[in-house]
């Protein structure tokens, strides 16, 4: 029982890490495209 709960916690942690990484990646892409946009304007 306890072992299963621990496994679930680690799985949830891995999912959270992936979600955070995905969000950070999206922000990076937005920043990159913004930079490209601004360099095109100038």
N, C-alpha and C positions, 0 to 999 in steps of 0.2 A: 504493500500500500504506500508506504513512505517513499520507496524507491520510484514508484510510478509518478508520484507527485514531483520528485526531484527531476525526473526526466522531462515532465511537462514544463517545469520552470525553465530548464535549459533550452527546450524547443521554443518556448515563448521568447526567451532572451535572443535567440538566433533570429527569429522572425522580426523582433523589434530592431535589431542591428541592421538587418537587410532593409527594413522600411526607412530607417534613419539614413542609411547610405543612399537609398533611392532618392530621398528628399534632397539630400546634399548634392547629389549628382544633378538633379533638376535645377537647383539654384545655380550651380556652376555653369550649366548649359545656358541658362537665362543670362547670367553675367557675361559669358562669352559672346552670345548673340548681341547683347547690348553693346559690348565693346566694338564688335564688327559694325554694328549699326552706326555708332558714333564716328568710327574712323571713316566710314563711307560718306558721312555728312561733311566731315571737315576737308 
